[in-house]
Amino acid sequence: MKTKLIVLLFILINIIIVGLYVYKQITKTNESLTSVATDLSVSANKMIDDFSTDEKIASLNYVNKIVETEGVLKNIENDRSPATLVIGDSSSTINLRFTLDSSFQFDRTTLQVGTRLTMKGMCTGYNADDLGLGADILFNRSIIINQNKN
Amino acid sequence: MRLFILQVVMIFSVSISAQERYFTKSGKIRIDATTSKSPEKIVAVTNSAICVLDTKTGNIQFSVVLKSYEFASALMQEHFNENYVESNVYPKSEFKGLISNNSAVNYAKDGTYTVTVKGALSLHGVTKEVESTGKITVQNGKILAASTFSAKLSDYKIKIPGLVADKVAENVKIIIDCSLEPLKK
């Protein structure tokens, strides 16, 4: 009798653990990257080189990863929300486009083209230059880690 | 004098042709697959859609990296990419089409124009002809392109698991909202 109770209790505890895990998975939201660890730290120029050398291998290395990268701000697109920051090199036709997390607060007046930024974002993919607009490496949920005037 | 006139005409021609193409790389597209039986909203948004419009010909193209769609639920986003659109195999969705009543749009004058767009939508390795109405709004040198239409998942070989068949819409609503600027050469 005592053994049966122990087995029953063991099964019940397991059901609760599995149930809690399933509930946690179902209700999991995309967290702000301010509290999520970085998978990779790499310079913007290195990412641009990697994608221009071999898009497939670069995609395997970077897509779905939380990447921290440093580069020069080329453009700020903030006429719509969320804003997008374009990082890159004036000599390259490949840019890094960081769509900011809509909950990320920052002072837009302090951002100027030419500022060196450290950005953190989820790499979602690469848009090759199919339409003659230049290629882009795309990031979502992005935040600004650091900024220095160049 | 003739040379001066010729130069003015050439400069004028170049400035007109430079404004023929409009584009954005931060177009907003929302997809909604919610049904009345869905326990929560099945909605995702991308703010990275590319759109290019040739105002002279009416040619319009969209391109979206599917992993750029964000869902509120991380699990839903995972299922969308891994099980539904298989974005590792088919990373992009594209539309190449034509505004069939392009001549009715006066791109030089601020205003809102109802348009019909026909073209080929490519998703999950399948390309199908689609047609939809939309609105082109010319405003202060920019063009706003908006449209809402539906795409049937099964047309693109996207299977809805039987377990959630009544909770995920068979016809997904696609809402386009793009603000285009002149493409400077």
Interface residues (C-beta under 8 A of the other chain):
Chain A: Q25 I26 T27 K28 T29 N30 S59 V63 N64 E77 D79 R80 P82 T84 R97 T99 T124 G125 Y126 N127 D130 L131 L133 D136 L138 N140 R141
Chain B: F23 K25 S26 K28 N47 S48 I50 V52 Q61 S63 V65 L66 K67 S68 E70 F71 A72 S73 A74 L75 Q77 P91 K92 S179 L183
